[in-house]
Amino acid sequence: MQEPADHPDSALENDNLQPAKRDLIAGLEKGLQVIEAFDQERSRLSIAEVAQRTGLTRAAARRYLITLVYLGYMRQDQKLFSLTPMVLRLGQSYLHSARLPRIIQPLLYRLAHSVEEAASAGVLDHDQLVCIAAVSAGRLVSTTLQPGTRVPAMCTANGRVLLAHLPQSEMEDLLVRWQPEAITSHTIVNKERMALEIARIRQQGYALVDQELELGLRTMAVPLRNFRGEVVAAMNISVHAARMQLDDMVGRYLPAMLKIQIELAALL
């Protein structure tokens, strides 16, 4: 018998369906928005600042903050609120339960130790790159190469590889909304130049980034595809700029990276 279209579970079984508004829990959505209001630049916020950043009324922002303090996700110091380490449980739940990091980590470990360099893998979250796996191989080249860290996708090798494989219209929309920031003196901040760089990466199949996120950090990345050929993540090798020229990375590391890329395609 065919399941009725309005069955409560039917929307969960079809990823293409948009859930009805009545099925959404607005309180949960707004509570997560309050958590996301805090970042590296704004680690401590007042009720008024949270209300402004989330679009909530001051009274509503106060209630959500008090609830989060009660649950242990937030702490209060006089009129200012900040996140507690308990928030990390949310990210750890993904890293511990998601299939992608578990499959990638062992092969990433083999890659990093075979070339004796740090390696990491990441996925896109809108315009940010989120690290889902990392191996230092005895070389700690950057604190950003840790699972759970978020960095601007436009100025990272992993991020650009993933952006290069987005549908063209989606990539163009991202470029229109992109607000360039000169994180270092090497960071590309021109939109036309960035569009050309993304197109070049799409054609050559790998990305090279020279100290655009962090001075002294050079990275090379390749896409990771599943068995259907869909790009689901990206993988990079990172080196200290003082030890190696950017162009030398291609000949030294690309063959090993492509080998791991092929092996992962059969597993993803």
Disulfide bonds with the S-S distance in Angstrom:
none
